[in-house]
Every structure is written in structure tokens, then in C-alpha cells.
């Protein structure tokens, strides 16, 4: 199969009990979440009612978690992106839970991933500028429970963003 640049081969999608129609529905919705059910049905090769039933099932079972607007953070004044490695002083479950709760309260933390590495978490932090980032790092991130050290990488250019 030949794919357009940036297009995902939906045949690689696993998951229990989803077939090629379900995969195609997901693929179409990833590129256009505002498409009508009628047009979605046409694009995946189903009639409207079976397509609607499949869409509801995919949503009810958590394959599709919702629909949202994709905004341009830079246009909203949030063009500065930094990736921050965080090493904790304690990695017992209670300490991890405290850290996670704290991270969830910081709006500028766009993503937070536990990492198997020499550090414990990788944060993607989006701010107005380096001064705003410095404030967030010093006043919010560094004061989270059990933070022992941080290391920052500032993004110079985003080649691909937005995830799955």
C-alpha cells in the first residue's frame, strides 16, 4: 500500500474486535473530526446507519475518546516549548502519586511521561517565553513533591506535533 506523506497505515492498528471499517473510521476522523456521519459513511464504504453504530461502539468502548479543536499555541501566545527531565528523590508509589497530582495542577505542563532512564519523568512545558518558563520551573516544577533535580531542553522548531 502506498501512503501519502504523513498518512498512517491503519492496518497496523491493533485492538480487540476492530476491523478494517473501524480502522478506516478512525483514520478519517483523525484527519477531519467535524465530518458528518453521512460523509464519513461514504468515505469508509458503509451506509449511514451501520457507520453510526460503529462510531458509537468505538466511542463507547474508548477507542475514540472525544473530539476537540486543534489550536495553534503560538497564535495564542504560547510558542515556547521546553522538555524538562525530572529526577525524583523518592520513587516509591506514594511519592510518585504525590508528584503526579502536583503535575496535573500545572496548566503549562502539556505532557508528562514516566520514563525508564536515568531520570524519572519527561515533561513537555508550553509557555509564552523563556522568562515565563523560568518562573514555572522555579516556582512550580522545582517545588513539586520529591523533585531532586531537573534538566531542560528548549525546542527550537517543531517538525511534527499533535500526536496520535
Helices and strands as residue ranges (DSSP letters): G 10-12, H 20-31, H 37-44, H 48-60, G 73-76, E 80-88, H 93-104, E 109-114, E 121-127, H 130-136, I 137-141, E 147-154
